[in-house]
Amino acid sequence: MGNENLIKDRIVAAYQAAKVAARTARIFAWLRVGAFLGLAGAIIASINTAGALPYLIAIPILLAAFLWLISKYNQADHKYRVLIQLGQLNEDEISRLQLDLAKLDDGAEFEDDLHPYSQDLDVFGTHSLFQLLSRSPIYGSRSLLARWLKSKSDPDTILQRQGAAKELAAKLDWTQHFVATARVIRKKQKRPEQKELEALFQWAKEPETFRRLTVLRIFGFFMAIVSLSLLVTAILELVPYQYFLLSYVVNAMLLGVTFKKCKELGDQLNQSQMIVSTYWKLIKEVESESFESPLLKEAQARLGAGQASVEIKRLDDIATWFNSRASFFYVLLSPVLLIDYHILARAISWKNKQAGHIRQWFEVVDEFGVIAGIAGHTWLHAEHTFPVFTEEPFTLSGKKIGHLLIDGSKRIYNDFSFREKGEVSIVTGSNMSGKSTFERTLGVNIVLAQLGAPVCADNFTLHPMEIFTSMRTKDNLEESTSSFYAELKRLRQLLDHVEVHPVTFYVIDEVLKGTNSEDRYKGAVSLAKQLAGKNCFGLISTHDLSLSKLAEGHPLMTNYSFNSTIEGDQIIFDYKLTPGPCRSFNASKLMENMGIIKEVD
């Protein structure tokens, strides 16, 4: 409960600070309104009043004050929104501690029915590992986390992730602020983020054919100076207004030259402006912090010592200008300043120089987002331990291994170990005795270990391995496939899998449950013998006690079991793994308790 009390303190502190930030934002909002009214009054007075020079001097001052107040308001408002998200982020941490995961991101779109283990081990979906680990809401981080969860990595990579997670867990304030910043921007997102990223990357890689940038800049600057000069001199009544109106019309016609290109670039960038703004703020967060772990330092170095945030901010500004082209003030001012010329030149110049870096910069942010999630999980479960990796293949051992998706008050811990190539553990037990849960316990902790996260165990040692499971096979009406045939296909995939991978850990739950006992025995015996001695090791569970005979006299097969006792009408499970075959079965008693069997001989 210690962590829960600390989290509650962080929630209170975040919401109290948010109230202060909200008051500051309101003050700047009202000052902004005042500056705008003053600016509008000065403009009107400069037009309608003789001796307009004082008003012409006041206009740029009031305009600068108005823009400064907009900036200060945006800063205060952003701070307020980040603090609100910090509070909600820590409320989510309470939910994770209590395993109340229904409202958390489940990553269901990353599920793959054909994946070797993700469906059976609850990697995605309701009550899943993804919900415990995912904290950054941006699509790039979510998809990267999904890829890491669905594959093994080499020991050096895993150890680097461990070091990075430990460092960010120790920098909890920075880590949570990073995630909260991502959540603020993501809340504003209207379009699917994946499509925005695709549109931006597509724009970045398309070659730019517009070449007259120098002419565009010089001519745009010259015509803007002419128009502004005519406007000021007309206001001062030094020249007739008609001269300014003529320059206004000429410039409006000149804008037609670049209208199509501006619309094309604007449409492309407008699709991605929110994602650009998101990554700019997150890149600034990464650049502003110092790191010690090799993985984080190397990732930060890929941002180019501050270059990335500067350039992404420029792209964000360009996109903002393009996004403003439909506004009244833009339409009014563009023929005076030829704004289209300037933003088009800036956009093309940026693309020619920086577009090749954008994917790399974004990938750094995505990686920090994943590590931030692992770090949050590490901090939340300080009682868990980081696994140790060994060079000895076919090694898996642990003490007090538990399933972190089961409430701690109900969680049962077991010791277990494998140390030989081809080793097969036959796990027998009665219905609901804990066989499937134990198999998932091992699988889930291997997934966590190979992700770079701490595991739910006192200690855990393993060699990197592939994982393959056959647990939740189900029928497929579209393919006219029965659940039994689906299981056979899955087992065939397993046999093919172990032929091409050097080390595989497998789990087969209730082997061949869809057929009669005689065929099940024949099939299970053949399957176990084929797996014994291969480049794999694993567990085969069953409630068919006859299969425990497989281990008799076979050096690579071992019996384990889960047992229960019956006291009156109660079936008592201890969920503890025991050497040897199962000594007790309870199906008849369960059926009797459910009223299916009225009398039991």
Secondary structure, DSSP 8 states (H G I E B T S, - for coil): -HHHHHHHHHHHHHHHHHHHHHHHHHHHHHHHHHHHHHHHHHHHHHHHSSS-HHHHHHHHHHHHHHHHHHHHHHHHHHHHHHHHHHHHHHHHHHHHHTT--TTS---GGG--TTSSSTTTTT-SSSS-HHHHH----SHHHHHHHHHHHTS---HHHHHHHHHHHHHHHHTHHHHHHHHHHHHHHHHH--S-HHHHHHHHHHHHHS------HHHHHHHHHHHHHHHHHHHHHHHTTSS-HHHHHHHHHHHHHHHHHHHHHHHHHHHHHHTTHHHHHHHHHHHHHHHTS---SHHHHHHHHTTTTTHHHHHHHHHHHHHHHHHTTTSHHHHHHHHHH-HHHHHHHHHHHHHHHHGGGHHHHHHHHHHHHHHHHHHHHHHHTTTSB--EE-SSTT-EEEEEE--TTS-TTT---EEEEE-STT-EEEEEE-TTSSHHHHHHHHHHHHHHHHHT--BSSSEEEE---EEEEES----BTTTTB-HHHHHHHHHHHHHHHHHH-S-EEEEE-STTTTS-HHHHHHHHHHHHHHHTTSSEEEEEEES-GGGGGGGTT-TTEEEEEE-EEEETTEEEE----EESS-----HHHHHHHTTS-S---
